[in-house]
Amino acid sequence: MKYFCYQIGIEIKNQLTSLRKEFFRKTIHICTAFVPIFLHFAKVPAIVCLCTAGVLYIIAESLRSNGHEIPLISDITAAAARKRDENKFVLGPVTLVAGIVAAALLWNEGAASVGIYALAFGDGLASLSGKTFGKIRVPYTHGKTVEGSLTCFAAIFCSTFFVTKNCAISLVVATCGALIEVLPLKDFDNLIIPVVLGGIVACMSNSLPFLA
């Protein structure tokens, strides 16, 4: 009985640690929602800053993964790293920056904003919802949940409607975003979501002149 209680205690501790890491990681994720504001007022400096931050992270993370700790950066990475990323190069921040920069360079301001907001709120809140409330697992998705996917859909629909003021486009973008998010893409959804969803809006922007 004592051993059983001990095992339960260890399991609960591991779950709480995983949830804490997820909240910390997705808080960083959600903070990328401020990027479209910087892009609006100073696009080139914002992109330069993002690229610089990405390069500095790659250097710091390469050193960390080889046993050389970098103050603050390594601490943040370790605090946010998933179990699958322990003792490995954590790729998530690289694909996050790459996806945002790619969307900003490829699409007009409105379309890029839709893609970035989808990444910040859709992907970010989906993971938090799935980890916290998720009960119904989606088969062959490495643990993704129906609750997380519905949260993703709702978040992307709302953020897209905020930009486009168009229900039809918001519905298309939210559906595509939820489908992408549920795929077991690991960290590469950070790159795919803003680029693909921004591209969908860009292709439809001829009927929405204010997005151009």
N, C-alpha and C positions, 0 to 999 in steps of 0.2 A: 504493500500500500504506500509506504514511504517513497519507494522508488518510482511508483506511478505518479505520485504528486510532484516529485522532483522533475520528472519528464514533462509533465503538464506545465510546470513553472518555467522550464527552459523554452518550451514552445511558445508560451505567451510572451516571454521576454524577446524572443527572436521576431515574433510578429510585430511587437511594439517598436522594435528597432528598425524593422523594414518600413513600417508606416511613417516613422519619424524621418527617415531618409527620403521617403517619397514626398512628404510634405515639403521638406527643405528643397529638394530638387525641382519640384513643380512650382514652388514659389519663385525660383529663379526663372523658370520657364514663363510663368505668367507675367513677370516683369518686362518681358520683351514686347508687351503691348504698348510700352512707351516709345518704342523705336519709330513707328510711323510719325509721331509728333516731331522727333528730331529730323527725320527724313524730309518732312514738309518744310521746315525752316532752314535746314542746312544739309542738303542731301549728300554732297560730296564729303564734307567733314565727317558726317555721321558714318558713311561707308568706310572712310579711312580709319576712323576710330574702331569700328567693328573688325576690320581686317587686322589692324594692329593688335587688338585684344586677342583675336584668334591665333595669330602667330606667336604671341607671348605665351598663350596657354599651351600651344603645341610644344614649345621649348620647355616650359615648366613641367608639363605632364610627361614628356620624354625623360627628363631628369628624374622625376619622381618614380616612374616605373622602373628605373634603373638603380633605385636606392638612394637618390639624392633629393632630400626634401627641400622644397622651396617655401619659405614662410608665407603664410596666409593662403596662397594659391593651392598648395598641396593639402592644407588643412581643409579648405572648402571642398576640394575634389574628394578627399577621403570621407568627409561627412555626407556627401551626396551620392557616392558610388553605390550602385546596386551590388548584390552578392555576386552576380555573374561577372562584374567588372573588377572584383578585388584582385590586387596584384597584377592588373593589366592596364594598358593604356585606355583611359576612359574617353571614348570617341564622341559621346553625346554633345558636349559643348562645341566641338568642331563642326558637326553636321548642323547644329543649331545656327551658328554664325553663317555657315555656308548657305543654308536655306534662306535666311533673311536677306543676305547680300545678293544672292541670285535673283530673288523675287524683286528686290529694289532695282536691280540693273535691267532685268528682262521686261518688266511690265510698267505701265503707267502708275501714277501715285495711288489712285483708288484701288486698282487691281492688286497692287503690291500690299496695300493696307489690309485688304480682305485676306490675302494669304498669310500675312504675319499675325493678324488677329486670330485666324483659325488655328495657327500653330500655338499661340499663347493660351487662348481660352479653350479651344476644342480639345487639343491633345493634352494640355495641362490639366484641365478639369476632369477629363475622361479617366485619366490615371488615378486621380485622387478619389473620384467617385467609385471606381472599380475596386480600389484597395480598401475603401472604407465601408461601402454598402454592397459591393458586388456579391451576388449569390449564384446567379445563373451563368455558367461558363459557356463560352462559344467554342465549339469543337475545332481543333486544329489551329488554334490561335495562340498557343503558349500562355494560356491563363487569362485572356481577355474576357470581359463580362458584358452581358446585355445591358446592365445598368450603366457601365462605362460608355458603351456605344451610344446609348440614348442621351446621356449627358453631353457627349461630343456633338451629336446632331443638334441638340438644343442650343449649345453654346455657339456653334458655327452659324446656325441660322440667325440667332440674335445679333452676333457681331457683323455678319454680312448685311443684314437688313439695316443696321446702323449706318453702314457706308453707302449701300446702294438704294435703300428705300424701295426695294423691289422684291415682292414675295416670291415670284417665280424663280428669279436668279438665286435668291437666298435658299430656296428649297433644293435647287440643283446642286449648289455648292455644298450645302450641309449634308446632302445624301452622299455625294462623292467623298467628302471629308470623313464621314463616319465609316464608309467602306474602306478607305485607305488606312484609317486609324486602327481598324480591327485586324488588319493583316499583320502577321508576325515579322515586321520589318526591322525590329530592334531599334537602333538609333537612327536609321536612315529615313524614318518617317519625318524627322526634323527637316530633312532636305526636300522630300517629296511633297509634303503637304503645302507649304507656301508657294512652291513653284507651280504645281499642278492646279491648285485652286485659284491662284492668281491668274494663271493662264486661261482658265475657264471664264473668269470675269472679263479678262482682256478681250477674249474672242467675242464676248457678248456686248462689249462696251459701245459699239456703234449705235445701239439703240438707247444708250444711256450717256449722253454727251457730257454730263457732269463728272463722269468717271475718267474721262480722257485727260 
